[in-house]
Amino acid sequence: MSNCAANVGRGHEFAIAEYGTASGAAFTRQFRARRKGLVGNTTTVQDDGIDSVSWERINDEQIDQVAPSGSIELVPRANDLQSFLMCIAGDGAFATNQKLPGNICQYFQFGHADPYVDKVYRYNNCVTPSAVFSSSDSDPILRLAWNIEAQSRTVIDDVSANFPALTPSSQPPFVFRQGVLTVGGTAFKMK
């Protein structure tokens, strides 16, 4: 006896649009994620009985909006890092390895494709409440736990027509051996 469906590789794909991009249709960077934990927070409104518009209903209420939030875990590659840092730190202005002053006032768009069910999930107007880079002596590969909050989620059919034909980075991951991280003029040594 076996549960065949549980053993089918789903082939999930993930992408972001450049920082400040208005439309999730313009995904520009595809990446591989180790884990996705975005969960939709559903808000509803009272059903007014108008049937001219198609609404998804919960009892006597209509679903008004799904605003997802949660964590994405990944191993960032070198050519992904600048795009990620713009979405994490905001302002999109990096020069000479320094974050330039500026307000975090724009959004980025996040996308998740599940070819198994042939659906694309677009997370619209995303912000980063927190992000944690980590590694250890026993696991020296740089990892990123990236928390994302989205204003809304859109579900679209047909992955092949609605998800970009991009290729995730094939660069090797960062591996920390030793180094010094300078934050606000203070140097912190790390192995």
ABEGO torsion letter per residue (X at the ends): XBBAAAABBAGBBBBBBBBGBABAABBABBBBBABBABBBBBBBBBBAGBAABBBBBBEABBBABBBBBEBBBBBBBAAAAAAAAAAAAEGGBBBGGBBBBEBBABBBBBBBBBAAAGBBBBBBGBBBABBBBBBBAABABBBBBBBBBBABBBBBBGAAAABBBBBBBABBBBBBABEBBBBGGBBBBBX
